[in-house]
Amino acid sequence: MDKFLCIQAFVRVAESLSFIEAARQLNVTASVITGRVKQLESYVQSPLFHRSTRAVMLSEAGTNFLEECADIVSHLDSTLERMRLVKTTPTGVLRLQVLPGFALGHLGLALKDFGAKYPHIVLDITVSDVPVNPGDKGYDVALQIFRPAAESVIERSLFEVRRMFCASPAHLAQFGTPREPADLLRFNLGLYSLYPTRDRWTFQGPTGETSVNLPAAIRTNSVHMLRDFVLSGGGISCLPTLVCGEDLLSGKLVVVLEDFTIPPLELLAIYPVTHRRALKVKLFVDFIAERFAGEPVWDRALREQARTAPQAPDRAPFKGNRFPQRQ
């Protein structure tokens, strides 16, 4: 019995609650994982999982055993990687899930530079808006804005994600410009479907806080689809500046409700507690955090443009009969 391999198999099954997923992560067959876990259960003389045809759950003994086992696996993996670093360079596959708004247009150059610095770390990247617990899905790190409902992860804030309601100049010229949050009710709105507040939006304005329920004409989990929607003149949408910054700088889009702000979000690097000593995870998270430290470059450019731009002429206020009729 190889005790470390058995403990490693137990930890991977416990994290993913799947023998098949643990086998995929360790690149062995499910029967090998099953055999290793059975050997460990025999050795400790206690069942570590409750198994059924539909689910795998930790037993009480398994729950009590997991934290120390996870520390053992993480510590040994980290030690081995540090030994490699002394002799050569860090190696291995780093599995990432990355938010599309960040992956498209901002991350490519950073990954190029990371690869040049650590050429033997292979990046396996999934681009997705779906929030995940990275340990459950076999990822080493997830770059996302929503926190998973799990205690077994570590979160590191990378930068603030500002959001603004935007429209094309042509759309505002045709239908007028909203002045108050409630005015948005008369426009075709494209809204992001994964915000936890759903239709409820809170604005901070000149006279304090205002909340309004905003129904959507278009709802999607793709901020890039929403960007295309407003660029086409289809309506108004709330977009993160990391997606629409270039369009605002070029004038293809303009901000509406400039006197009102909505709470910013954060882009987070999220990784399993069991990976906290993993060298490749530490190197990547430190690299990205340093690369994007402080005010993001797209927000800095927008702030500079606002500071130097001449006062724009006041846009026409809306008139009820000029708005597109919502169905």
Buried (B, 14 or more C-beta within 10 A) or exposed (E): EEEEBBBBBBBBBBBBBBBEBBBBBBEBEBEBBBBBBBBBBEEBEBBBBEEEEEEBEBBEBBEEBBBEBBBBBBEBBBEEBEEBBEEEEBBBEBBBBBBBBBBBBBBEEBBEEBEEEBEEBEBEBBBBBEBBBBBBBBBBBBBBBBBBEBEBBBEBEBBBBBBBBBBBEEBBEEBBBBBBBEBBBBBBBBBBEBBEEEEEBBBEEEEEEBEBEBEBBBBBEBBBEBBEBBBEBBBBBBBBBBBBBBBBBEEBBBBBBEEBBBEBBBBBBBBBBBBBBBBBBBBBBEBBBEBBEEEBEBBEBBEEEEEEEEEEEEBEEBEEEEBBEEE
